[in-house]
Each structure stands twice: as structure tokens, then as C-alpha cells.
């Protein structure tokens, strides 16, 4: 049953990614009217991307009543291994010994997005250009934010902090394979995955790798 509208406030969400869809779910629970704008049409394209859902975000999915199903399409992180840039091992952390405190899940991004999208009322998705609040949920290099910043800058209303470049950047390498037989690749049958962190020497960045496998079939 739909929540009663609590106000005449209208929210426009640009971007039906994980952030935009999650916000829509929260607005739905709060009884606040929203509209999602998304340029992509049709089914999600499987890119092989995975997403880590740690302890800070899991209570949100529990609040939305999605945590159990989310766990069913994810794998818990079993261990973290820390390496130097030359790949010599620094140490490791066993995450399987204290599930309540350390458990974190890795899931295929397309599956997580599909799960959230199914929770959104289809009649809430559409195209509209009038709202009280505009949320740019279209990525780190948001087109919505660029347009807003351009207008605010022309009126001298943009704070200096928002004129500065991003403080950090992420680069993610993903891929998807042809069907692989678990008989020859037994790791496909594992119920957990492992995480590896390579710490760069005298560099302001590190590399994070997740060793896991999922079936898209």
C-alpha cells in the first residue's frame, strides 16, 4: 500500500543508479512525491561490475526490507590481504571470525540495481521538469551539477569549495567472461570472496581487488 503524501513537496531525481533509486525508495517510505529521470532504456547491460556493501550501508537496506534478498545475490568477504607494491605480503585480516562486526558483501552491480528497481513504483518513473528539489544522482561528473554550477557561477553564488577539483579519483577495471565450468575452476563454487589491497610506495593511492565469481545466468 502506498504511503500517504505528507506534503506538497516534489523531488526530481536525475539518474536511476544505485544512489538515485535508493533515494527514491526512502522518499516512497516517507510519503514524498518524486520523479526519476533516466536516459537509459531497456534492461541493464551486464558489465561484470561488482559493488561492496559494507556495514555502514547494510542498515539502510535492512530498513528498506531488502537486506535478506541482497545477501542472497551477494557473497561475504572472507579475508583482506595487504601487499606492498612489489606484491610482498604485509599482513592479512580474517573477516570470517566476527561476522557481526566485519561482514561485508560483494554483489554484481546489475543484480543490486535490478533488486532496487523492482522496489520502485513503476508509475513513479517518468519524465518531468518541474520540482521543488533537484537531485543530481548521475555520477561523480554529474551533468546536472555542471549545469547548476554554471548558472550559480554566473550569478557569483557558487562557493569556492565547489569550484575546486575532486579531491580523489577512482578507476575501476571490470570484465565478464564466457561461461566457465566450475569443475575446472572450483573457485566458482565458493560461497565467499577475498579482498586484496596493494599499497603504493610513496604514492597517494592504493589498488583494491576483489576475487569473486558470480553467474549471470
Buried (B, 14 or more C-beta within 10 A) or exposed (E): EEEEEEEEBBBBBBBBBBBBBBBBBBBBEEEBBBBBBBEEEEEBEEEBBBBBBEEEBBEBBEEBEBBEBBBEBBBBBBBBBBBEEEEEEEEBEEBEEEEEEBBBBBBBBBBBBBBBBEBBEEEBBEEEEEBEEBBBBBBEEBEBBEEBBEEBEEEEEBEEEEEEEEEEEEEEEEEEEEEEEEEEEEEBEBEBBBBBBBEEEEEEEEBEEBBBBBEEE
